[in-house]
Amino acid sequence: MRETDDVAEAACRLIGAVGRRVAEEDPDGLVYLGQIEQALADALETAVLGLREHGFSDAAIGRELGVSRQAVAQRWAHADGREGGARVWH
């Protein structure tokens, strides 16, 4: 989706700007990069779990992330604690 692309590109530019500001002798600003890192981890988890709910397999998700199905399953376990994998529909 083009809107998603635009938002992601803007977010990347903003994150880069924060990094450059911190690099210019603002060590107190490192806390913000840590918060951004956590927000990104949370966003990835939300996206992966949401895609699974819509029937996307860990293999498909992994292809988009450039990682294996196993890496997706290990990093984002299902809510019930089992490892990820293709969703079984009944």
C-alpha positions as CSV (number, residue, x, y, z in Angstrom):
1,M,0.0,0.0,0.0
2,R,1.3,3.4,-0.9
3,E,0.2,5.0,2.3
4,T,2.1,2.4,4.3
5,D,5.2,3.1,2.2
6,D,4.9,6.8,2.8
7,V,4.4,6.5,6.6
8,A,7.3,4.0,6.9
9,E,9.7,6.3,4.8
10,A,8.8,9.2,7.0
11,A,9.3,7.2,10.2
12,C,12.8,6.1,8.9
13,R,13.7,9.7,8.2
14,L,12.6,10.8,11.7
15,I,14.5,8.0,13.4
16,G,17.6,8.9,11.4
17,A,17.3,12.5,12.5
18,V,17.1,11.4,16.1
19,G,20.3,9.3,15.7
20,R,22.1,12.3,14.1
21,R,21.1,14.6,16.9
22,V,22.2,12.2,19.5
23,A,25.5,11.7,17.7
24,E,26.1,15.4,18.0
25,E,27.0,15.1,21.6
26,D,23.6,14.5,23.2
27,P,24.1,11.3,25.1
28,D,20.9,12.0,27.1
29,G,19.0,11.4,23.9
30,L,20.0,7.8,23.8
31,V,17.0,7.0,25.9
32,Y,14.8,8.1,23.0
33,L,16.5,5.6,20.6
34,G,15.9,2.9,23.2
35,Q,12.2,3.8,23.2
36,I,12.1,3.8,19.4
37,E,13.7,0.4,19.4
38,Q,11.0,-0.9,21.8
39,A,8.3,0.7,19.8
40,L,9.6,-1.0,16.7
41,A,9.8,-4.4,18.4
42,D,6.2,-3.9,19.6
43,A,5.1,-2.9,16.1
44,L,6.8,-6.0,14.5
45,E,5.0,-8.3,17.0
46,T,1.6,-6.6,16.3
47,A,2.2,-7.0,12.6
48,V,3.3,-10.7,12.8
49,L,0.5,-11.7,15.1
50,G,-2.1,-9.8,13.0
51,L,-0.8,-11.4,9.7
52,R,-1.1,-14.8,11.3
53,E,-4.7,-14.1,12.3
54,H,-5.4,-13.3,8.7
55,G,-4.0,-16.7,7.6
56,F,-0.4,-15.7,6.6
57,S,2.1,-18.5,7.3
58,D,5.4,-18.0,9.1
59,A,7.1,-18.9,5.9
60,A,5.4,-16.0,4.1
61,I,6.1,-13.6,6.9
62,G,9.7,-14.7,7.0
63,R,10.1,-14.2,3.3
64,E,9.1,-10.5,3.7
65,L,11.4,-10.1,6.7
66,G,14.3,-11.9,5.0
67,V,14.4,-14.6,7.7
68,S,13.4,-18.3,7.9
69,R,10.1,-19.6,9.0
70,Q,11.9,-21.1,12.0
71,A,13.2,-17.6,12.9
72,V,9.7,-16.2,12.8
73,A,8.3,-19.1,14.9
74,Q,11.1,-18.7,17.5
75,R,10.9,-14.9,17.8
76,W,7.1,-14.6,17.8
77,A,5.6,-17.5,19.6
78,H,1.8,-17.9,19.5
79,A,-0.2,-16.5,22.4
80,D,-0.8,-20.0,23.7
81,G,3.0,-20.6,23.9
82,R,3.3,-22.9,21.0
83,E,5.8,-22.0,18.3
84,G,4.5,-20.4,15.2
85,G,3.7,-22.1,12.0
86,A,1.1,-22.3,9.3
87,R,-2.3,-21.6,10.8
88,V,-4.6,-24.6,10.8
89,W,-8.2,-23.8,9.8
90,H,-11.1,-26.0,10.9
